[in-house]
Amino acid sequence: MTDGREETFRRLYAEHFDAVLGFALRRTDRPEDAGDVTADTFLVVWRRLAHVPAGDEARPWMYGVARRVLANHRRGDRRRTHLGERLRRELAAAVPDVSDGVVQRADVTAAMRRLSARDQEVLELHLWEGLEPREIAEVLGLTTVVVRPRLSRARARLRDLLGEDPGNDPGPPGHDPSRHPQLTRKERP
């Protein structure tokens, strides 16, 4: 019985593939979608082979199957599109636009490359990792007494390279120096 089933399917496929593909191509925007609709249509034909009408009635029956497959395909596309739109809206609300920060980070990164390796290391730990001097001291295996002036000098060199006002400390990401005046260098009278 399996051989007869396969032979029937092969015959239907050979006779109607071009017609079903044409039907799908005329109703989709992309050829790959038409290929998917055609493949899914013939999958239904295989599964429901006993229900395929004989003779001239087979093609209209397959068009009906292709029409339902196409409707399912379109519903799936709409669901994916709506999901994508919802995710983009949620992502935009959850993640702020960082384009200004990227430009600023590019300037800071370029200036950092011009510093000594020692200055880079202490600043990276402070600015990028958000560590305080005592934590930096622990990472580097130094005392806080050594790290504080090293960090201060590295900040000053970075400010000079960036051309910033000496009263402004870049601080770690999201850091607002005005909220922590003890971290910024005061201007002398």
C-alpha positions, 0 to 999 in steps of 0.5 A: 500500500505504501508504494501505491501511496507514494506513486499517487503522491508523485503523480499529483506532485508532478501534475500540479506542482507548477500550478500550485507554485504559480498560485502562490507566487501570484499571491505572495510578495517574495518567491521564498514565501511562495515556496513555503506555501507550496511546500506546506500545500504538498505536505497537506496533500501527502497527509490527506492523500485519501481525501484528494479528489480524482481527475480534474477536481484535484487541482481546485482542491489543492488551490483550496488547500494552498489558499488556507496555507497562505492565510495561515502564512499571512496570519503568522506574518502579522503576528511576527510583525506585531510582536516585532513592533511591540518589542521595538516599542518596549525596547525603546522605552527600556533602553534610552538612546545612547547615541550622544554617549557613544560620541562622548565615549569615542572621545574619551576612548581616543584620549585614553589611548594617549595616556600611559598604560598605568594611567589607563588602567587606574582610569578604566577601573574607575570610569568603566568598572565604577570602582572607588579608590579603595576597590582599585587598590584591592584590584591592583594590590596597592594601598589606597594611599598610593591609588588616590594620587595616581587616580587624581593625576590620571584624571587631570591628564585625561581632562587635559587631553579632553580639553575639559574644565578642570572642575569637571570629572568624567566619573563612572558611567551614569555618575553625576559629579555634582552630587559628589563634590568630594570626587571633583577637583576644586578650582583654587582662588 
